[in-house]
């Protein structure tokens, strides 16, 4: 192709925008696979305040690559064995999944598995893919660790925990001690679990993306910016409603790299359709 045949840009980018985006991509390597989603979102910003908010949220987004996932798993294994003093002979580690659908808890279970030493009697049967199977595998053991990849509001974890308490009691195993752990979670969820007196450990606890990080006039301004940006999104997709600021307004900024993004995350980063139902490029994906 000759120089004369090179395609021309459809628009000229403002130099300040170019500088801000160049810095953003340079500082956040994980963004490079999602360039179309970043540019589409950036172009939907109508004010500098909206662009500044998106720039700041992306920079604070906790994207756990394989190295961070391994660090999280190692930290959890140490807590299980050294802080909680649990042994393979008396404990099982169970993905919080309650059915046969693949989910993040099962994926993280596979990562955490090899952080335990087989010389300490940890075997494949110590790690269980679902709660129903976990109940079958207890076999006289006295401890069950409930594992998830991310705790957003704490609602699901508390519900599963209390349901399990009742099931164990009905099975004559009320003495079984349960613990909760995940790769990461929101501070609000941590407080709820603490109030419920549930032993919980996460290597990473995160503040709400907007209300947990801004104050003064910045707080209402940035809330307004996000609400304006969400106006571009479809209100429902296949009967699923758009949940402003993420599920139960979690305002989460977390994802395991290349995994399904939690619905607690601001939908502006992953909701796949515009208000006119056309497809929108996204930074993260969710099935």
C-alpha positions, 0 to 999 in steps of 0.5 A, a space after each residue: 500500500 502506498 503512502 497515498 493509500 493509507 487510511 485517514 483518521 475519521 476525526 482529529 483528537 484533541 491533544 489534551 485527550 491524546 495525552 491523557 489517554 496515552 498516559 492511561 494506556 502506558 500506566 495500565 498495561 491490562 488496558 491494551 486488550 480493551 482499547 476499543 472499549 476504552 475509546 468508545 467510553 471516552 468518546 461518550 464523555 461529554 465533559 472534562 469532569 466525566 473524562 477525569 472520573 473515567 481516567 481516575 476509576 480505570 487507574 484505581 481498577 484492581 485487575 488481578 493478573 495471574 501473578 496477583 491471583 497466585 499471591 492471593 491464593 498463597 496468602 489465603 493458604 497461609 491463613 488457613 493453615 497458620 492463623 486458623 490452624 486448619 489441617 487436611 485431616 480435619 478440614 475441606 475447602 469448598 467453592 461457594 457454588 451451589 449448583 453445576 454452573 461454572 463460576 469464579 469460586 470454582 476457578 479460584 479453587 483450582 488456583 488455590 489447590 497447589 498452594 497446599 503441601 501434599 506432605 501435609 495430607 492435602 489431596 484432591 478430595 480436600 478441595 470441593 467444587 460445590 456446597 452440596 458435594 462439600 456436605 457429602 465430603 465432610 465425613 466426620 471432619 470438623 471444619 469447612 472453608 467456604 471459598 469465593 473469588 470476590 465478595 461484593 455485598 456479602 449478601 450471597 455469602 451470608 445467605 449461603 453461610 446461614 443456609 449451610 448452618 441450618 443444613 448442618 444442624 439438620 444433619 446432626 453436624 452443628 459442631 462443624 466450624 465454617 470459615 469464609 475466604 475470597 481473593 478480594 472483597 468490598 469493605 462494606 461486605 467485610 463489615 456485614 460479615 463482621 457484624 454476623 460474626 463470621 470468620 472471614 479473610 480476604 487478601 484485598 479489601 476495596 473501597 467503593 469506587 466513588 463514594 468511598 474515594 471522594 468527599 466534599 464537592 467532588 463526591 456529588 459531582 462525580 455521582 452526577 457524572 456517572 449517572 449521566 454516563 449511565 444514561 447512554 446504556 440500555 435499561 434492560 437486556 433480556 429482561 435483566 435490568 441495568 443496576 446503576 453503580 453495580 449490583 446493590 450500588 456496590 461501586 466495585 472496581 475489581 476483576 480477575 484478568 480474563 474472567 467474567 467481571 462481577 456484576 458489582 462493577 460499575 456497568 459503564 465498564 461492561 454493560 454490552 448495549 447502548 440505549 438504542 440496543 446497539 452493541 457497545 464495545 466494553 472494557 470487561 466482559 460478563 456472560 
